[in-house]
Amino acid sequence: MITLEPLCPDHAEELLGFERANRAHFARSIPDRGDDYFTGFADRHAALLAEQAAGTCRFHVVRDAAGELVGRVNLVDLADGGAEIGYRVAESAAGRGVATAAVAEACRLAATGYGLRFLTAVTTRDNPASQTVLARNGFAFRHEFLLGDRPALAYRRDLADLG
């Protein structure tokens, strides 16, 4: 069982530890955030909280049954009834259904808590685990494109069945 918690100021230190511990793991499937992300983390965290307070984004930490922070799920660029979902799960939690459950809960929250009608998602072509998470959560493939220099896939999920 997992739970999603809205991002709050108290998450900063724990979230930075999560990002540092999993940096190499994440970089294998998505572009690395770079050193500046880590050195400027406090300012970045404050900026995310401001975006959330403004209602343009919804950020969440994912906790496992023991209360450990094992992931993140973000809904960004909320506009016109939609948002883009992004997620990452700790290497230690990979392959246990955490991402699938977290995305399912985020879809439910998007529809019932945030009033969204659809979500979009992007994953790199060489990330079959993420593609599986999206498929299991009802996301439909839309098109291919380049994410930086990496082939990527775009998806969409309508949320009418959840609202």
N, C-alpha and C positions, 0 to 999 in steps of 0.2 A: 504494500500500500504506500502511496506517495501523497504528499500534500503540496499545494502551491501557496506561497505567502507573497503578498505584494511587497515589493522592494521597499525597505525603510532605511533610515540612517544607521541603525544598529547592525545592519548586514555588512557594512563596509569591510571590516577587518577579515571576517570569515569569507566573504566573497573574493577578496584579493588573494587569500590563501588558496581557495579553490581554483582560481584562474592560474596562479603560479604553478600549482601542483599538476595541473592538467594541460599546461601550455603546449608541450610537445605532442601530446595526444591529439589535441584539437588541430594543431598545425598539419597533421597528416591528412586531414580531410577538408579543411577550410583555410583560407588565407590567414596567416599569423597577424595578430594585432600590433605587433612591434613593441620595442622597448618603451617607447613614449607612453603607451597605454598603462604600463606598470608603474613608471616613475611619476606619472600624473594621475594616478588612480583616485586619489581623494577628490580632486577637482572633477574628474569624469563622473564619479559616483554622485557628487552634488548636482552636476548637470543632468544626470538621468533622473534624479528625484525632482528637479525643477520641471523637466519634460512631463513626468508623470503627474505632477501637481497641475500642470497646464492642460492635461487631458489629451495630449497628442500621442502619448505612448503609455503602455502598461507593462511594467517589468515585474517578474516573479522569480523567487528562488524556489527550488524543488527540494523537498526533504523526504528522506526515506522513513520507514516505520520507526527507526531508532532516533529520528530527529536530525540525522546528519545531512548537511547540505550536499546534494549529489547532482545538482543540475540547475539550469536556468531556462526559463521560457519567457520570451519577450514578444509583445505585440507592439509594433512600431508603425508610425505614420498613420494613425487613425484618422480617416477622412472618408466622407461619402459612403458610410456604412461598412467600410472594410479596413483591413490592416494587414501588414505582413508579419507572419509568425517566424520566429527564429528560436532555436533551442540548442542546448549543449548539455551533455551528460558526462560526469566524471568517468575516467577510464575504469575505475573500480566498480562502477555500476553498469557498465556497458554490457549488452547482451542479456539483461535481466528484465526487459520490458519497461524500464523506467521511462525512456523517451516516449514510447507509445502511450503509456498512461498519462504522462505529463502533457503531451500534445492533446490527448482526448479531453483532459480537464481544462486545458486552455481554450479549446474549441467551445466547450460548454460555457465557460465563463464569458467568452467573447459574445456568445449569443444571448445568454440570460442575464449576465451582469453588466456588460458594456454595450448592449444593444447593436452589435455588429451583425451584418447580413452575410459577409463572406470573409475569407482569409486567403492570402496568397503565401507562397513559400518558395524558397530557392534552395537547391542543394547542388553540390558539384557532381558531375557525372561519375566520378570515381568513389562515390560514397553510397554504396548500395544499402547500407544499414539505414541511412536517413531516408532514402527512397522507400524502403519498406515501412518505416514509421509513418510516412505520409500516406502511402497506399492503405495501410491498416486504419487510418483515420479518415478515409473518404476523400482525400485530395486527388484531383484528376490532373494528369500531365497536360501542360499547355504548349510549351515550346522550349527549344534549346537556345542558348546564347553563350557568350563568353563572360566569365566573372574574373576580371583581370585577364590573366592568360590561361585560365582553366575553363574547360567546357563545363557548362552548368545547365540545370533543368529547372523550369518554372512550373509551379503547380497552383491550383485554386481549389478551395472547398467552399461550397455554399452552406450556410448554417441554418436554413429554413427548418430543417428537421429537428433542430435543437431548441428553437425559440418558442 
